[in-house]
């Protein structure tokens, strides 16, 4: 247990050091616009739009693709809400004010990043069904995850945990849909 506390203390110190740097950094205007835009897309709009496009033009695998992505996302929502309630880790913007971002957090707690979890789970699932979209989707997911750190919504460890959990949810969803013959 002492090793776990020591490791978590090390992670927290590094998280707080990065948070202070990010909160004091005044990025160029184009980075500020990009991070705000991409985090807003990650609120769900890009995923809803992608789902509708795939349903309309996604070919014969469209229902399996959208169903598996939706299953991963919905399960992710329940998972990150439960983990946030258990961890009750305050957000960086609650610990230290952010110098330029005025975006309000969607909920009270920081760990794990629901945006990163959702982005990576959906990107992985849709990339499985449509490999030609993989580069764009992973680029988008990574940008959504990084935007959460730059905007002061999450610590690095929150985002990394969200990414790992999102990949796990995506893999689980693909496996579940494959086991019932929908993939």
C-alpha positions, 0 to 999 in steps of 0.5 A, a space after each residue: 500500500 505504501 508503494 501505491 501511495 508513493 506512486 500516486 504521490 509522484 503522479 500527482 506532483 507531476 500532474 500539478 507541475 504540468 497543470 501550473 505550466 499549462 494554466 500560466 501558458 498563453 498559447 497563440 490565438 489559433 491554438 486557443 481557437 482549435 482547443 475550444 473547438 475540438 473540445 466542443 466537438 468532443 462534447 458529442 457533436 462530432 460523434 452524433 454527426 459521424 453516426 448519422 453520416 455512417 447510417 446514411 452512407 456507411 454501407 452494409 456494416 453501418 448498423 453494426 458499426 454505429 451500434 458497437 460505437 454507441 454501446 462503447 460510448 454508453 457503457 463509457 458514460 456509466 463507467 466514467 460517472 462511477 469512477 468520477 464519483 469514487 475518485 472525487 478528484 478535483 479538476 485543475 481549474 478548481 485548484 488553480 484558476 486558468 489564465 485564459 480558458 473560461 470554459 466551464 467543466 461539464 461536471 465536478 470531478 476530474 478522474 477519468 476524462 470522459 471526453 478522452 474515454 468516449 473519443 478513443 472508444 468511438 474512434 477505435 470502433 469506427 476505425 475497425 469497421 472503416 479502416 480508411 477513417 483510422 488516421 482522421 479519427 485517431 487524430 481527432 481523438 488525440 486532439 480532444 484528449 489534449 484539449 482537455 489538458 490545455 483548457 484546464 479541465 483535466 490532469 494528464 493522468 486523467 486523460 491517459 486513464 480515459 484513453 486507456 479505458 476508451 481503448 478497452 471499451 472499444 475492444 470490448 464492444 468489438 468483441 461483444 458484437 463479433 461474438 453475436 455475429 454482428 461484426 
